[in-house]
Amino acid sequence: MISKTTIRLLFHLLITVTYFCALIGYQLLPPMPHRSPHYHYAGRFKYLTYWNLIAHFVFYAVSCILDLMKTSAPGFFTLAKIKDKLFVGIVLPYGVFVFGMFWGLYAIDRELIFPRVLDAVFPPWLNHVSHTVILPALLIETYIVRHRHPRRAEGLTYTIGFGLMYMIWVLYLALAMDIWVYPVLQVLNWTQKSIFFGICILIQLSMYIIGEKINYLFWGSSIVAKNK
């Protein structure tokens, strides 16, 4: 019978390899069609999906390392603590956020988030690894691995900090480079943009709380008791 440790390692290896292939896939994409040359500034780093994918790859790669380490190894518990903070503060809330925001806007009007013209250059497998696989992978991860949460204020700081860094980056690209990363932002006026960003922050905070509740559901209150 396969042990739980082996199952965790195999799962982490599978997801790590999958996300590594996706990161390579992004580098092999041809230039996006119907874009001016300056629009290609910063390449894939313009997109939250890509930031999120990198964070997930790092998290699952570190998880593989910890699966192979003995608990008595120097630095094990420090690395495990960093991994848990990465998971609960960034990986889980932003993974759910990217999944929900992408497919929510896609259902309303795909031209706002993923125009049809991209179908010619963006393979379906890469789209689904970036925007679909992340959610079931996170649910499985939460179910099979016990992650300790920091105090809620600390965890929310990581979530907000990551989101604010990306929003500043998006505004820099828009104001300094005249590059609107997402088509939806071009159709909104500045009041609507402010409301949109505010709603995004609230959603990201709610994703943290939801992640905390899911962790509680699977593992009990002891791992989140200090958050209050």
N, C-alpha and C positions, 0 to 999 in steps of 0.2 A: 504493500500500500504506500502511495506517495505521501510523504510528510507535508505538513503545512508550510514548513520552511522551504521545501523544494517547490511547492506550488507558488509561493510568493516570488521566489527567484525566477521561475519560468515566466510568470506573468510580467514581472518587471523587465526581464530581458526582451520579451515579445514587444512590449510597448516602447521600450527604449529603441530597439531596432526599427520599429515602425516609424517613430518620430524622426529618427536619424535619416531614414530614407526620404521622409517628407521634406526635411531641411535640404537635402541634396536635390530633391525634385524642384524646390523653389529656385535653386541656383541654376537649374537647367532650363527654366522657362524662357521662351523667347520674349522679346519686348512686347509690352501690352499694346494692342492695336489702337489706332486713332488717338494717340497721345503725342503731344509735342515733345521734342527732345528733352527739354528741361524738366518735364514731368517725371523722368526716370531718376531724378536726383534721390539719393538714399535708397534706391531699389526697394527690396522687400521690407526694409526696416521702417517704412512708412506705416505699416499696417499693424493694428493691435493683434490680429490673428498670428502674425509672425512673432511678435514679442511673446505672446502666450505660448506658442509652440516651443520657443527656445526655453522658456521657464519650465514647461512640462518635460522637455527632454532632459534638462539638467536635473530636475527632481527625480525622474525615474532612473537616470544613470547613477545618481547618488544612492538611490534605493538599492540598486544592484550591488554597489560596493558594500553597503551595510549588510546586505544579505550574505555576502561572502566573508565578512569580518566576524571575528569572535567578539563577544561582549567585553572580554578582558583586554582587547587590543587598545593601545594608546589612542585617545581621541575619539573612540567609538561613540560615547555618550554626547560629546560636544557636537559631532557631526549629525547624530540622530536628532539633537535638539534643533539644530539649524534646519535640517530637513523638515521637521514638523512645522516650524514657523513658516517656511517657504510654502508648504502644502496648505496650511489653514489660512495664511494671509494673502497668498497670491494665486497659487495653482488651482485650488478648489473654487474660490469665488470668481476668478476671471475665466476659468474653464467653463463654468456654468453660464457666465455672462456672455462670452463669445458665442456659445451654442444658442442661447436664447435670443440674443440681439440679431445674430446673422439670420437664423431661420424665421424669426418674427418679421423682420423687414423684408426678407425674401418672400414670405407669404403675402405681405401687403403689396409690394411692388418690387420685384427683383432688380429692376433698373436702379433702385436707390442704393443697393449694396453690392450686387454682382451682375452687371449688365450682360445681356445675352451675347454680346460681341466677344466676351471672355471665354465662351465655350470652345472657341476655335483653338485657344492656346493653353487653357487651364484644364488639365485632365480631371475627370470626375473623382478618381481615387484620391487625388491630392486634396480636392475640395472636401471630401468626406472625412479624411484623416484630420484635416484642420478644423472642421466645424461640426462633425457628427461623432466620430469615435471618442472624442475627448470626454463626453458625458458618461457613457457606459464604463469607460476606463476609470473615471473618477469614482463612480459608484462602487465598482469592484474593489478599487484601492481602499476606499473607506470601509468596506465590509471585511476585507481580509487583513488589514493592517490597522493597529491601534495607534492613532496619532494624538499626542498630547497638545492641548491648546495652551497658548500663553494667556495672560489676563486679557479680557476682551478689549480693553483700551489699547493694549499693545498690539493685538492682532488687527484691530481696525486701523491702527496707524499704518501698518504695512499695506493694507488694502487701499487706503486713501492715498498713501504716498505713491504707490505704483500707478494708480489712476491719474493723479495730478501730473506726474512726470509725462505720461502719454498725452494728456490734454495740452500741456505746454508745448510738446513736440508738434502736435497737430496744428496748434495756433501759429507756431513759428513757421511751419511749412506754408500755411495759408497767407500770413501777413508779409513774410519776408521773401518767400519764393513763389507766391501766387499758385500754390499747389493745394487743391482741396482733395484730401486723401479719399474721402467718401462722397459719392454723388449726392447723398441725402443732405449734406451740409451746404451744398451749393444752392439748393432750392429753399433754404430757410433764411429769414432775415436775422439780424443780430440778436433781437429779442428772443426769437424762436431758438436760435443757436444756444443762447444762455440757458433757456428752459431745458433744451435737449441735454446739455452738459450736466445741468443740475439733476435731472431725472436719472442720467447715467450714474452719477455719484450715489444717489439714493439706492439705485438697483444694486450697485456693487456692494454697498453696505449691507443690504438685505441678503445678498448672496453669502456674505460672511456668516450672518446669523443663521441662515438656512443650513450652511455647511456645519455649523456648530450643533444644530439640532439633529442633523443626520448622524453626526458622530456620536451624539448622545443616544440616539435610537439604537445604534449598533453596539455601543460599548458601555453605556451607562453613564451616570452623572459624575462619577469620580474624576473623569478626565477633563471635565469642563467646569467643575465646581468653583475654581478660583477665578473664573471670568467675571463673575458678578461684582 
